[in-house]
Amino acid sequence: MPRLKRDIPVEPVDISTLNSLTFQERLAIGLERLKAERGLTNRVLAEQLGVDEAYISHVARAMRDVKLSTLDKMQREWNVVIEDLLKVTEADLHRIAVWKARRRKKKTAETSS
């Protein structure tokens, strides 16, 4: 299992988690998968789509809704089917666990300040 930056403790998630993910969370996981497969950064994704890096960062963290026009650009620019970006499988369970651990760490830091 890969180590995370700053050693964030990752709790395993089970397959039932897949059914409880929101649209934004599914897209965030799909973007993480795409970035990992293609070795891309948020900056590169933003440049390819002609949007601000902060916008992509928020979408990639499920903190912002994505515009339909941006979904359309993703599909055409990256040669992917949107359904594939939204599809999560058992193979994504570790990615989901890491993503949830990062969100937990951020919430903990915000409440302790």
C-alpha positions as CSV (number, residue, x, y, z in Angstrom):
1,M,0.0,0.0,0.0
2,P,1.5,3.3,-1.0
3,R,2.4,5.8,1.7
4,L,0.7,9.2,1.7
5,K,2.3,12.6,2.2
6,R,2.6,13.4,5.9
7,D,1.6,9.8,6.8
8,I,-2.2,10.3,6.9
9,P,-3.7,7.2,8.5
10,V,-5.9,5.4,6.0
11,E,-8.8,3.3,7.2
12,P,-9.9,0.7,4.7
13,V,-13.3,1.1,3.1
14,D,-15.6,-1.7,2.0
15,I,-17.5,-2.1,-1.2
16,S,-20.8,-0.7,0.3
17,T,-19.0,2.7,0.2
18,L,-19.4,2.7,-3.6
19,N,-23.1,3.1,-3.4
20,S,-23.0,6.1,-1.0
21,L,-20.8,8.3,-3.2
22,T,-22.2,11.6,-4.5
23,F,-21.8,12.7,-8.1
24,Q,-19.1,15.1,-7.1
25,E,-17.3,12.4,-5.2
26,R,-17.5,10.0,-8.1
27,L,-16.1,12.6,-10.4
28,A,-13.3,13.4,-8.0
29,I,-12.3,9.7,-7.8
30,G,-12.5,9.5,-11.6
31,L,-10.2,12.5,-12.0
32,E,-7.7,11.0,-9.5
33,R,-7.7,7.8,-11.5
34,L,-7.2,9.8,-14.8
35,K,-4.4,11.8,-13.3
36,A,-2.7,8.6,-12.0
37,E,-3.1,6.8,-15.3
38,R,-1.8,9.6,-17.4
39,G,0.7,11.1,-14.9
40,L,-1.0,14.5,-15.0
41,T,-1.4,17.3,-12.5
42,N,-4.3,19.7,-11.8
43,R,-2.4,22.4,-13.6
44,V,-2.1,20.4,-16.8
45,L,-5.7,19.3,-16.6
46,A,-6.8,22.9,-16.2
47,E,-4.6,24.1,-19.1
48,Q,-6.0,21.4,-21.3
49,L,-9.6,22.5,-20.5
50,G,-8.9,26.2,-20.5
51,V,-10.1,26.6,-16.9
52,D,-8.5,27.9,-13.8
53,E,-6.3,25.5,-11.8
54,A,-8.2,26.4,-8.6
55,Y,-11.5,25.3,-10.3
56,I,-10.1,21.9,-11.2
57,S,-8.6,21.6,-7.7
58,H,-12.1,22.2,-6.2
59,V,-13.8,19.8,-8.6
60,A,-11.0,17.1,-7.9
61,R,-11.7,17.4,-4.2
62,A,-15.5,17.3,-4.6
63,M,-15.8,20.8,-3.2
64,R,-17.5,22.3,-6.3
65,D,-20.0,21.3,-8.9
66,V,-18.7,20.9,-12.4
67,K,-20.4,22.8,-15.3
68,L,-21.9,20.7,-18.1
69,S,-19.7,22.6,-20.6
70,T,-16.6,21.5,-18.6
71,L,-17.8,17.9,-18.6
72,D,-18.2,18.2,-22.4
73,K,-14.7,19.6,-22.7
74,M,-13.3,16.8,-20.5
75,Q,-14.9,14.2,-22.8
76,R,-13.6,15.7,-26.0
77,E,-10.1,16.9,-24.8
78,W,-9.2,13.8,-22.9
79,N,-10.9,11.3,-25.2
80,V,-12.9,9.7,-22.4
81,V,-16.5,8.9,-21.9
82,I,-18.0,10.8,-18.9
83,E,-19.6,7.5,-17.6
84,D,-16.0,6.2,-17.3
85,L,-15.0,9.1,-15.1
86,L,-18.0,8.6,-12.9
87,K,-17.7,4.8,-12.7
88,V,-16.1,3.6,-9.4
89,T,-15.2,0.0,-8.8
90,E,-13.6,-2.2,-6.2
91,A,-10.3,-1.2,-7.8
92,D,-10.9,2.4,-6.6
93,L,-11.5,1.4,-2.9
94,H,-7.9,2.3,-1.9
95,R,-8.2,5.6,-3.8
96,I,-11.5,6.3,-2.0
97,A,-9.9,5.5,1.4
98,V,-7.0,7.9,0.7
99,W,-9.4,10.6,-0.4
100,K,-11.6,10.2,2.7
101,A,-8.5,10.2,5.0
102,R,-7.3,13.5,3.5
103,R,-10.8,15.0,4.0
104,R,-10.9,13.8,7.6
105,K,-7.4,15.3,8.3
106,K,-8.5,18.6,6.9
107,K,-11.7,18.7,8.9
108,T,-9.8,17.8,12.1
109,A,-7.3,20.6,11.4
110,E,-10.1,23.1,10.8
111,T,-11.9,22.2,14.1
112,S,-8.8,22.3,16.2
113,S,-7.9,25.8,15.1
